[in-house]
Amino acid sequence: MLSRLYLAVLHSNENCGRPQLETKEGDKVFKLRFKKFKKACTVQEVVGDCTFDYVTVLMEETIRICDAGEEAHLVQPPPTLASAFDRPEKEAAVDAHRTRFGRNDD
């Protein structure tokens, strides 16, 4: 899941500053957006197509690492929050629950 996040960030960084399209005459290109909740239209800039140059760089780096025989840098996940607490015995917890609510169903 973390890999998907990293790819989304790379894609966003690659394409965040795309220039607005221009006509052959040099005029900026706009489009009209008609949204259901508005009674009027809004004007939106039309930007160029997305680029995927970061994929080539990633593939080249992957091939370089594989050819060099480098070991993967695995990150150890932190311990879970629940591991910091002592776990009571199940029978003791059930007895405490029954006693608290005035039920002794033995």
C-alpha positions in Angstrom: 0.0 0.0 0.0 2.9 2.3 0.8 4.2 1.7 -2.7 1.0 3.0 -4.3 1.2 6.1 -2.1 4.8 6.7 -3.3 3.8 6.3 -7.0 0.8 8.7 -6.5 3.2 11.3 -5.0 5.7 10.8 -7.9 2.9 11.2 -10.5 1.5 14.3 -8.7 4.9 15.9 -8.5 5.6 15.2 -12.2 2.3 16.6 -13.4 1.5 19.4 -11.0 3.0 22.3 -13.0 1.6 21.4 -16.5 1.2 24.4 -18.7 -2.1 25.6 -20.0 -2.8 24.7 -23.6 -2.8 27.4 -26.3 -4.4 27.6 -29.7 -2.4 28.0 -32.9 -3.0 31.7 -32.6 -1.5 31.8 -29.0 -4.8 32.2 -27.1 -5.2 30.3 -23.9 -7.7 27.3 -24.0 -10.6 27.3 -21.5 -13.6 25.0 -21.0 -17.0 25.6 -19.4 -18.0 23.4 -16.5 -21.7 22.9 -15.7 -22.1 21.6 -12.2 -25.4 20.2 -10.9 -25.5 22.3 -7.7 -24.8 25.6 -9.4 -27.1 27.5 -11.6 -24.3 29.0 -13.6 -21.2 27.6 -15.3 -17.6 28.0 -14.2 -14.5 28.5 -16.4 -11.7 26.1 -16.1 -8.2 26.1 -17.7 -7.3 23.2 -20.0 -3.8 21.9 -19.3 -1.5 19.6 -21.3 -1.5 15.8 -21.1 0.1 13.9 -18.2 3.7 12.8 -18.6 5.1 9.5 -17.2 8.8 10.2 -17.4 9.3 9.1 -13.8 8.5 5.6 -14.8 11.5 5.4 -17.0 13.7 6.7 -14.2 12.3 4.1 -11.8 12.8 1.3 -14.2 16.4 2.3 -14.9 17.1 2.5 -11.2 15.5 -0.9 -10.6 17.6 -2.5 -13.3 20.7 -0.9 -11.9 20.0 -2.2 -8.4 19.2 -5.7 -9.7 22.4 -5.8 -11.8 24.5 -4.6 -8.9 23.1 -7.3 -6.6 22.3 -4.9 -3.9 20.2 -6.1 -1.0 16.8 -4.6 -0.4 16.6 -2.2 2.5 13.7 -3.6 4.5 12.2 -1.3 7.1 11.0 -3.0 10.3 7.5 -1.9 11.2 7.0 -0.4 14.6 5.4 -2.6 17.3 1.7 -2.4 17.6 0.1 -0.2 20.1 -1.6 -3.1 21.8 1.7 -4.9 22.4 2.6 -2.2 25.1 -0.3 -3.4 27.3 -0.4 -6.5 29.5 -3.1 -9.0 28.4 -5.2 -10.4 31.2 -6.2 -14.0 31.2 -9.5 -14.5 29.4 -11.3 -16.2 32.3 -10.3 -13.4 34.7 -11.6 -10.8 32.2 -14.9 -12.6 31.7 -15.3 -12.9 35.5 -14.6 -9.2 36.0 -17.2 -8.4 33.3 -19.9 -10.6 34.9 -19.2 -9.2 38.4 -19.3 -5.7 37.2 -22.8 -6.1 35.7 -24.1 -8.1 38.6 -24.4 -11.3 36.7 -23.0 -14.5 38.1 -24.0 -17.1 35.5 -22.1 -20.0 36.9 
